[in-house]
Amino acid sequence: MIALLKKEMFNDRIREVLSFVPAAIFPAIIFPAIFLDNSGLFELENNPKILAALIAVLIGVISKNILATIFSGLAAYWILIFI
């Protein structure tokens, strides 16, 4: 429904609040993929996804490049799986 509304219909305060929605939704999508195993249990030990995510975050902060972040996270995960 929000997609059908025009930007001009919102005042500056509402636009500012709505600008935080993607940042709030992204962790809710990513957290289960990284920290939960196939059975839905919280897994911290022997989880290569956590280290790969940390490497991707570090590369993302340093490079500020989304492609470098994605590829470094994928490469780190694949390397950690096969080690």
Chimera marker file (.cmm) of the C-alpha trace (Angstrom):
<marker_set name="trace">
<marker id="1" x="0.000" y="0.000" z="0.000" r="1" g="1" b="0" radius="0.5"/>
<marker id="2" x="2.842" y="2.392" z="0.763" r="1" g="1" b="0" radius="0.5"/>
<marker id="3" x="4.242" y="1.769" z="-2.727" r="1" g="1" b="0" radius="0.5"/>
<marker id="4" x="1.068" y="3.281" z="-4.182" r="1" g="1" b="0" radius="0.5"/>
<marker id="5" x="1.522" y="6.537" z="-2.304" r="1" g="1" b="0" radius="0.5"/>
<marker id="6" x="3.579" y="9.414" z="-3.646" r="1" g="1" b="0" radius="0.5"/>
<marker id="7" x="6.608" y="10.788" z="-1.815" r="1" g="1" b="0" radius="0.5"/>
<marker id="8" x="5.079" y="14.253" z="-1.827" r="1" g="1" b="0" radius="0.5"/>
<marker id="9" x="2.234" y="13.015" z="0.358" r="1" g="1" b="0" radius="0.5"/>
<marker id="10" x="4.594" y="12.482" z="3.311" r="1" g="1" b="0" radius="0.5"/>
<marker id="11" x="6.077" y="15.239" z="5.398" r="1" g="1" b="0" radius="0.5"/>
<marker id="12" x="9.812" y="15.329" z="6.139" r="1" g="1" b="0" radius="0.5"/>
<marker id="13" x="9.476" y="13.588" z="9.513" r="1" g="1" b="0" radius="0.5"/>
<marker id="14" x="7.587" y="10.599" z="8.090" r="1" g="1" b="0" radius="0.5"/>
<marker id="15" x="10.088" y="10.281" z="5.228" r="1" g="1" b="0" radius="0.5"/>
<marker id="16" x="12.927" y="10.304" z="7.747" r="1" g="1" b="0" radius="0.5"/>
<marker id="17" x="11.287" y="7.596" z="9.858" r="1" g="1" b="0" radius="0.5"/>
<marker id="18" x="10.549" y="5.438" z="6.802" r="1" g="1" b="0" radius="0.5"/>
<marker id="19" x="14.156" y="5.757" z="5.657" r="1" g="1" b="0" radius="0.5"/>
<marker id="20" x="15.149" y="3.534" z="8.618" r="1" g="1" b="0" radius="0.5"/>
<marker id="21" x="12.869" y="0.661" z="7.597" r="1" g="1" b="0" radius="0.5"/>
<marker id="22" x="15.417" y="-1.116" z="5.324" r="1" g="1" b="0" radius="0.5"/>
<marker id="23" x="18.044" y="-0.971" z="8.081" r="1" g="1" b="0" radius="0.5"/>
<marker id="24" x="15.579" y="-2.513" z="10.520" r="1" g="1" b="0" radius="0.5"/>
<marker id="25" x="14.398" y="-5.264" z="8.184" r="1" g="1" b="0" radius="0.5"/>
<marker id="26" x="17.830" y="-6.371" z="6.918" r="1" g="1" b="0" radius="0.5"/>
<marker id="27" x="19.066" y="-7.846" z="10.245" r="1" g="1" b="0" radius="0.5"/>
<marker id="28" x="15.764" y="-9.687" z="10.681" r="1" g="1" b="0" radius="0.5"/>
<marker id="29" x="16.379" y="-11.421" z="7.356" r="1" g="1" b="0" radius="0.5"/>
<marker id="30" x="20.108" y="-12.068" z="7.827" r="1" g="1" b="0" radius="0.5"/>
<marker id="31" x="20.176" y="-13.226" z="11.482" r="1" g="1" b="0" radius="0.5"/>
<marker id="32" x="18.398" y="-16.577" z="10.984" r="1" g="1" b="0" radius="0.5"/>
<marker id="33" x="20.467" y="-17.383" z="7.902" r="1" g="1" b="0" radius="0.5"/>
<marker id="34" x="23.719" y="-16.908" z="9.806" r="1" g="1" b="0" radius="0.5"/>
<marker id="35" x="22.997" y="-18.074" z="13.358" r="1" g="1" b="0" radius="0.5"/>
<marker id="36" x="20.359" y="-20.802" z="13.014" r="1" g="1" b="0" radius="0.5"/>
<marker id="37" x="21.046" y="-24.280" z="11.679" r="1" g="1" b="0" radius="0.5"/>
<marker id="38" x="18.693" y="-26.359" z="9.534" r="1" g="1" b="0" radius="0.5"/>
<marker id="39" x="16.693" y="-27.524" z="12.533" r="1" g="1" b="0" radius="0.5"/>
<marker id="40" x="16.222" y="-23.963" z="13.840" r="1" g="1" b="0" radius="0.5"/>
<marker id="41" x="18.654" y="-24.254" z="16.739" r="1" g="1" b="0" radius="0.5"/>
<marker id="42" x="21.017" y="-21.425" z="17.662" r="1" g="1" b="0" radius="0.5"/>
<marker id="43" x="24.483" y="-22.522" z="16.546" r="1" g="1" b="0" radius="0.5"/>
<marker id="44" x="27.667" y="-20.692" z="17.544" r="1" g="1" b="0" radius="0.5"/>
<marker id="45" x="30.293" y="-23.422" z="17.576" r="1" g="1" b="0" radius="0.5"/>
<marker id="46" x="31.789" y="-24.622" z="14.299" r="1" g="1" b="0" radius="0.5"/>
<marker id="47" x="29.691" y="-22.160" z="12.301" r="1" g="1" b="0" radius="0.5"/>
<marker id="48" x="31.615" y="-20.857" z="9.259" r="1" g="1" b="0" radius="0.5"/>
<marker id="49" x="28.786" y="-18.465" z="8.422" r="1" g="1" b="0" radius="0.5"/>
<marker id="50" x="29.634" y="-16.259" z="11.414" r="1" g="1" b="0" radius="0.5"/>
<marker id="51" x="33.282" y="-15.809" z="10.427" r="1" g="1" b="0" radius="0.5"/>
<marker id="52" x="32.320" y="-15.271" z="6.771" r="1" g="1" b="0" radius="0.5"/>
<marker id="53" x="29.800" y="-12.610" z="7.833" r="1" g="1" b="0" radius="0.5"/>
<marker id="54" x="32.437" y="-10.849" z="9.951" r="1" g="1" b="0" radius="0.5"/>
<marker id="55" x="34.868" y="-10.870" z="7.026" r="1" g="1" b="0" radius="0.5"/>
<marker id="56" x="32.160" y="-9.478" z="4.733" r="1" g="1" b="0" radius="0.5"/>
<marker id="57" x="31.338" y="-6.725" z="7.235" r="1" g="1" b="0" radius="0.5"/>
<marker id="58" x="35.016" y="-5.803" z="7.540" r="1" g="1" b="0" radius="0.5"/>
<marker id="59" x="35.448" y="-5.667" z="3.760" r="1" g="1" b="0" radius="0.5"/>
<marker id="60" x="32.233" y="-3.668" z="3.452" r="1" g="1" b="0" radius="0.5"/>
<marker id="61" x="33.364" y="-1.095" z="6.005" r="1" g="1" b="0" radius="0.5"/>
<marker id="62" x="36.784" y="-0.756" z="4.406" r="1" g="1" b="0" radius="0.5"/>
<marker id="63" x="35.764" y="-0.754" z="0.736" r="1" g="1" b="0" radius="0.5"/>
<marker id="64" x="32.221" y="0.686" z="0.945" r="1" g="1" b="0" radius="0.5"/>
<marker id="65" x="31.502" y="-1.436" z="-2.126" r="1" g="1" b="0" radius="0.5"/>
<marker id="66" x="28.507" y="-3.775" z="-2.088" r="1" g="1" b="0" radius="0.5"/>
<marker id="67" x="29.933" y="-6.136" z="-4.718" r="1" g="1" b="0" radius="0.5"/>
<marker id="68" x="33.217" y="-6.482" z="-2.841" r="1" g="1" b="0" radius="0.5"/>
<marker id="69" x="31.229" y="-7.186" z="0.323" r="1" g="1" b="0" radius="0.5"/>
<marker id="70" x="29.090" y="-9.875" z="-1.298" r="1" g="1" b="0" radius="0.5"/>
<marker id="71" x="31.967" y="-11.584" z="-3.092" r="1" g="1" b="0" radius="0.5"/>
<marker id="72" x="34.269" y="-11.507" z="-0.065" r="1" g="1" b="0" radius="0.5"/>
<marker id="73" x="31.555" y="-13.005" z="2.147" r="1" g="1" b="0" radius="0.5"/>
<marker id="74" x="30.811" y="-15.747" z="-0.369" r="1" g="1" b="0" radius="0.5"/>
<marker id="75" x="34.483" y="-16.505" z="-0.959" r="1" g="1" b="0" radius="0.5"/>
<marker id="76" x="35.200" y="-16.608" z="2.779" r="1" g="1" b="0" radius="0.5"/>
<marker id="77" x="32.249" y="-18.933" z="3.367" r="1" g="1" b="0" radius="0.5"/>
<marker id="78" x="33.259" y="-21.298" z="0.576" r="1" g="1" b="0" radius="0.5"/>
<marker id="79" x="36.877" y="-21.379" z="1.754" r="1" g="1" b="0" radius="0.5"/>
<marker id="80" x="35.804" y="-22.036" z="5.351" r="1" g="1" b="0" radius="0.5"/>
<marker id="81" x="33.484" y="-24.845" z="4.298" r="1" g="1" b="0" radius="0.5"/>
<marker id="82" x="36.202" y="-26.660" z="2.383" r="1" g="1" b="0" radius="0.5"/>
<marker id="83" x="38.936" y="-26.254" z="5.020" r="1" g="1" b="0" radius="0.5"/>
<link id1="1" id2="2" r="1" g="1" b="0" radius="0.2"/>
<link id1="2" id2="3" r="1" g="1" b="0" radius="0.2"/>
<link id1="3" id2="4" r="1" g="1" b="0" radius="0.2"/>
<link id1="4" id2="5" r="1" g="1" b="0" radius="0.2"/>
<link id1="5" id2="6" r="1" g="1" b="0" radius="0.2"/>
<link id1="6" id2="7" r="1" g="1" b="0" radius="0.2"/>
<link id1="7" id2="8" r="1" g="1" b="0" radius="0.2"/>
<link id1="8" id2="9" r="1" g="1" b="0" radius="0.2"/>
<link id1="9" id2="10" r="1" g="1" b="0" radius="0.2"/>
<link id1="10" id2="11" r="1" g="1" b="0" radius="0.2"/>
<link id1="11" id2="12" r="1" g="1" b="0" radius="0.2"/>
<link id1="12" id2="13" r="1" g="1" b="0" radius="0.2"/>
<link id1="13" id2="14" r="1" g="1" b="0" radius="0.2"/>
<link id1="14" id2="15" r="1" g="1" b="0" radius="0.2"/>
<link id1="15" id2="16" r="1" g="1" b="0" radius="0.2"/>
<link id1="16" id2="17" r="1" g="1" b="0" radius="0.2"/>
<link id1="17" id2="18" r="1" g="1" b="0" radius="0.2"/>
<link id1="18" id2="19" r="1" g="1" b="0" radius="0.2"/>
<link id1="19" id2="20" r="1" g="1" b="0" radius="0.2"/>
<link id1="20" id2="21" r="1" g="1" b="0" radius="0.2"/>
<link id1="21" id2="22" r="1" g="1" b="0" radius="0.2"/>
<link id1="22" id2="23" r="1" g="1" b="0" radius="0.2"/>
<link id1="23" id2="24" r="1" g="1" b="0" radius="0.2"/>
<link id1="24" id2="25" r="1" g="1" b="0" radius="0.2"/>
<link id1="25" id2="26" r="1" g="1" b="0" radius="0.2"/>
<link id1="26" id2="27" r="1" g="1" b="0" radius="0.2"/>
<link id1="27" id2="28" r="1" g="1" b="0" radius="0.2"/>
<link id1="28" id2="29" r="1" g="1" b="0" radius="0.2"/>
<link id1="29" id2="30" r="1" g="1" b="0" radius="0.2"/>
<link id1="30" id2="31" r="1" g="1" b="0" radius="0.2"/>
<link id1="31" id2="32" r="1" g="1" b="0" radius="0.2"/>
<link id1="32" id2="33" r="1" g="1" b="0" radius="0.2"/>
<link id1="33" id2="34" r="1" g="1" b="0" radius="0.2"/>
<link id1="34" id2="35" r="1" g="1" b="0" radius="0.2"/>
<link id1="35" id2="36" r="1" g="1" b="0" radius="0.2"/>
<link id1="36" id2="37" r="1" g="1" b="0" radius="0.2"/>
<link id1="37" id2="38" r="1" g="1" b="0" radius="0.2"/>
<link id1="38" id2="39" r="1" g="1" b="0" radius="0.2"/>
<link id1="39" id2="40" r="1" g="1" b="0" radius="0.2"/>
<link id1="40" id2="41" r="1" g="1" b="0" radius="0.2"/>
<link id1="41" id2="42" r="1" g="1" b="0" radius="0.2"/>
<link id1="42" id2="43" r="1" g="1" b="0" radius="0.2"/>
<link id1="43" id2="44" r="1" g="1" b="0" radius="0.2"/>
<link id1="44" id2="45" r="1" g="1" b="0" radius="0.2"/>
<link id1="45" id2="46" r="1" g="1" b="0" radius="0.2"/>
<link id1="46" id2="47" r="1" g="1" b="0" radius="0.2"/>
<link id1="47" id2="48" r="1" g="1" b="0" radius="0.2"/>
<link id1="48" id2="49" r="1" g="1" b="0" radius="0.2"/>
<link id1="49" id2="50" r="1" g="1" b="0" radius="0.2"/>
<link id1="50" id2="51" r="1" g="1" b="0" radius="0.2"/>
<link id1="51" id2="52" r="1" g="1" b="0" radius="0.2"/>
<link id1="52" id2="53" r="1" g="1" b="0" radius="0.2"/>
<link id1="53" id2="54" r="1" g="1" b="0" radius="0.2"/>
<link id1="54" id2="55" r="1" g="1" b="0" radius="0.2"/>
<link id1="55" id2="56" r="1" g="1" b="0" radius="0.2"/>
<link id1="56" id2="57" r="1" g="1" b="0" radius="0.2"/>
<link id1="57" id2="58" r="1" g="1" b="0" radius="0.2"/>
<link id1="58" id2="59" r="1" g="1" b="0" radius="0.2"/>
<link id1="59" id2="60" r="1" g="1" b="0" radius="0.2"/>
<link id1="60" id2="61" r="1" g="1" b="0" radius="0.2"/>
<link id1="61" id2="62" r="1" g="1" b="0" radius="0.2"/>
<link id1="62" id2="63" r="1" g="1" b="0" radius="0.2"/>
<link id1="63" id2="64" r="1" g="1" b="0" radius="0.2"/>
<link id1="64" id2="65" r="1" g="1" b="0" radius="0.2"/>
<link id1="65" id2="66" r="1" g="1" b="0" radius="0.2"/>
<link id1="66" id2="67" r="1" g="1" b="0" radius="0.2"/>
<link id1="67" id2="68" r="1" g="1" b="0" radius="0.2"/>
<link id1="68" id2="69" r="1" g="1" b="0" radius="0.2"/>
<link id1="69" id2="70" r="1" g="1" b="0" radius="0.2"/>
<link id1="70" id2="71" r="1" g="1" b="0" radius="0.2"/>
<link id1="71" id2="72" r="1" g="1" b="0" radius="0.2"/>
<link id1="72" id2="73" r="1" g="1" b="0" radius="0.2"/>
<link id1="73" id2="74" r="1" g="1" b="0" radius="0.2"/>
<link id1="74" id2="75" r="1" g="1" b="0" radius="0.2"/>
<link id1="75" id2="76" r="1" g="1" b="0" radius="0.2"/>
<link id1="76" id2="77" r="1" g="1" b="0" radius="0.2"/>
<link id1="77" id2="78" r="1" g="1" b="0" radius="0.2"/>
<link id1="78" id2="79" r="1" g="1" b="0" radius="0.2"/>
<link id1="79" id2="80" r="1" g="1" b="0" radius="0.2"/>
<link id1="80" id2="81" r="1" g="1" b="0" radius="0.2"/>
<link id1="81" id2="82" r="1" g="1" b="0" radius="0.2"/>
<link id1="82" id2="83" r="1" g="1" b="0" radius="0.2"/>
</marker_set>
